Amino acid sequence: MSEQVGFVTMGDAKGPSGDIPSIGVGVLGYAFMGKAHANAYKKLPYIFWPPAAIPRLVSVAGRSEQAVAVAAQRYGFERHTTNWRDLLADPEIQLFDNGGPNNLHAEPCIAAAEAGKHVLCEKPLGRTAAEAKHMWDAVKKAGVKHACAFNYRFVPAIRQARQLIEQGALGRIYHFRARYLQEWIMDPNFPMVWRLDKSTAGSGALGDLGAHIIDIARFLVGEPRAVNGLTTTFIKERPLDVGSGRKGTVDVDDAFVSLVEFENGAIGTLEASRFAAGRKNFNSFEINGAKGSISFNLERLNELEVYLNDAGPREARGFANVSVTESFHPFYANWWPQGHIIGWEHTFVHEINHLIEAIVHDTTIEPYGATFEDGYRCAVICDAIVQSSANGGARVPIRY
Ligand SMILES: NC(=O)c1ccc[n+]([C@@H]2O[C@H](COP(=O)([O-])OP(=O)(O)OC[C@H]3O[C@@H](n4cnc5c(N)ncnc54)[C@H](O)[C@@H]3O)[C@@H](O)[C@H]2O)c1
């Protein structure tokens, strides 16, 4: 039989049509992440068939009665609440999904675990490593499944990069360099939002964007042994609101850079900024190994740049642009025929499907998904970068 290219499988609902269990979901937050997660729950059985369980959007929590009622109607939740504790008391909810701001991760996630709910929490898991550790301890003690929403692990090209590294295609890894660049707060009149307030967010570009590339570094290269860091805040005061003239103090970093030594001997650099003019969501990395290199940029999510030292005649060698959209690429057999690309929002479908499979079949989230332990380890590295910056960039060993 010729190679499966996906053009022939689209109407093929593999597997049974009979009894598929459902899993009740309660989501805290209905804005950016609440919307992305709700979309994923709804798409899941449409793409993965048969799913381990069909998500049932039971309830969504927000602060304003009117706004959360509209969100429930829009996203298809059966009910809504202005008290997130209602989600934990609801016997029809088995999975608690936390898409709230960072200061609202620990208490609801710990309470959810104590109530016996499986937990998915957005990143950064905690505002500090100590907070993240409490959360990890709580889910371990409760024996529930736990996932930290490092969704970039579920980009087909990034999972493919991991497989290439695992297969030894790049040989020994020498370098990892990652940049996660945005530009959205460059206007000095952009107001104080929760992401600029340390008590709410924990840190700035570091915990928001840096957390993602730290997780990618751990996912692809391995554990860091030590870091050096430099964090900075370019604009220290911002309007609290429109028109009043009142200002608030920005007490988180606008940008950071870090040097990384990995346990396997590789070295790397990490950089994130919200002041990179022209960069919208430029999450990119390059890895150089003894046998070749790979390079990725989220803004071209379906592509992986690959260079292999001995691929083809030397006159024709160079980075190849691989379209990671074949049925033999990670996740792709569930989607479309080759070259029919997918988007950022679909990483959440993969991530949540992985979690629900782990819940139903009692399989592990790790190593391909991120657990609360991964969220904790990432927070340790973030704290070390802050500590290094406070000490003039001194080398800080990573101790979990
Ligand atoms: N994985 C990713 O790519 C990614 C992207 C963006 C954000 N995030 C993370 O997701 C989390 C949420 O970020 P966001 O961008 O969706 O924020 P957001 O400000 O868009 O949404 C926050 C939501 O939390 C709700 N909320 C706030 N306080 C509440 C309370 N007391 N009770 C109930 N609901 C409350 C708000 O109403 C809002 O719906 C953050 O931890 C962030 O770091 C992850």
The ligand as a MOL file (V3000), in Angstrom:
LIG
                    3D

  0  0  0     0  0            999 V3000
M  V30 BEGIN CTAB
M  V30 COUNTS 44 48 0 0 0
M  V30 BEGIN ATOM
M  V30 1 N -0.2470 28.8400 27.6470 0
M  V30 2 C -0.2340 30.0270 27.0560 0
M  V30 3 O 0.1990 30.1640 25.9260 0
M  V30 4 C -0.7510 31.2140 27.7990 0
M  V30 5 C -1.0770 32.3820 27.0930 0
M  V30 6 C -1.6270 33.4480 27.8140 0
M  V30 7 C -1.8140 33.3430 29.1740 0
M  V30 8 N -1.4410 32.2210 29.8290 0 CHG=1
M  V30 9 C -1.6300 32.1190 31.2740 0
M  V30 10 O -3.0230 31.9240 31.5200 0
M  V30 11 C -3.4140 32.5850 32.7220 0
M  V30 12 C -4.5450 33.5330 32.4110 0
M  V30 13 O -4.0780 34.4910 31.4800 0
M  V30 14 P -5.0880 35.2100 30.4750 0
M  V30 15 O -4.2520 35.8110 29.4250 0
M  V30 16 O -6.1900 34.2800 30.0770 0 CHG=-1
M  V30 17 O -5.6480 36.3370 31.4360 0
M  V30 18 P -6.9360 37.2270 31.2290 0
M  V30 19 O -6.7190 38.4530 32.0360 0
M  V30 20 O -7.2580 37.3280 29.7760 0
M  V30 21 O -8.0760 36.3280 31.8960 0
M  V30 22 C -8.1180 36.0720 33.2830 0
M  V30 23 C -9.4790 35.5290 33.6280 0
M  V30 24 O -9.5180 35.2630 35.0270 0
M  V30 25 C -10.7460 35.7750 35.5410 0
M  V30 26 N -10.6100 36.0980 36.9590 0
M  V30 27 C -9.7630 36.9860 37.5230 0
M  V30 28 N -9.9730 37.0210 38.8750 0
M  V30 29 C -10.9640 36.1280 39.1290 0
M  V30 30 C -11.6290 35.6960 40.2980 0
M  V30 31 N -11.3260 36.1880 41.4930 0
M  V30 32 N -12.5930 34.7530 40.1860 0
M  V30 33 C -12.9120 34.2330 38.9810 0
M  V30 34 N -12.3070 34.5930 37.8410 0
M  V30 35 C -11.3510 35.5290 37.9140 0
M  V30 36 C -11.0110 36.9970 34.6910 0
M  V30 37 O -12.3790 37.3440 34.7460 0
M  V30 38 C -10.6030 36.5080 33.3040 0
M  V30 39 O -11.6770 35.7870 32.7140 0
M  V30 40 C -2.1600 33.2600 33.2540 0
M  V30 41 O -1.5930 32.4600 34.2590 0
M  V30 42 C -1.2440 33.3560 32.0470 0
M  V30 43 O 0.1320 33.3370 32.4090 0
M  V30 44 C -0.9390 31.1610 29.1680 0
M  V30 END ATOM
M  V30 BEGIN BOND
M  V30 1 1 1 2
M  V30 2 2 2 3
M  V30 3 1 2 4
M  V30 4 1 4 5
M  V30 5 2 4 44
M  V30 6 2 5 6
M  V30 7 1 6 7
M  V30 8 2 7 8
M  V30 9 1 8 9
M  V30 10 1 8 44
M  V30 11 1 9 10
M  V30 12 1 9 42
M  V30 13 1 10 11
M  V30 14 1 11 12
M  V30 15 1 11 40
M  V30 16 1 12 13
M  V30 17 1 13 14
M  V30 18 2 14 15
M  V30 19 1 14 16
M  V30 20 1 14 17
M  V30 21 1 17 18
M  V30 22 2 18 19
M  V30 23 1 18 20
M  V30 24 1 18 21
M  V30 25 1 21 22
M  V30 26 1 22 23
M  V30 27 1 23 24
M  V30 28 1 23 38
M  V30 29 1 24 25
M  V30 30 1 25 26
M  V30 31 1 25 36
M  V30 32 1 26 27
M  V30 33 1 26 35
M  V30 34 2 27 28
M  V30 35 1 28 29
M  V30 36 1 29 30
M  V30 37 2 29 35
M  V30 38 1 30 31
M  V30 39 2 30 32
M  V30 40 1 32 33
M  V30 41 2 33 34
M  V30 42 1 34 35
M  V30 43 1 36 37
M  V30 44 1 36 38
M  V30 45 1 38 39
M  V30 46 1 40 41
M  V30 47 1 40 42
M  V30 48 1 42 43
M  V30 END BOND
M  V30 END CTAB
M  END
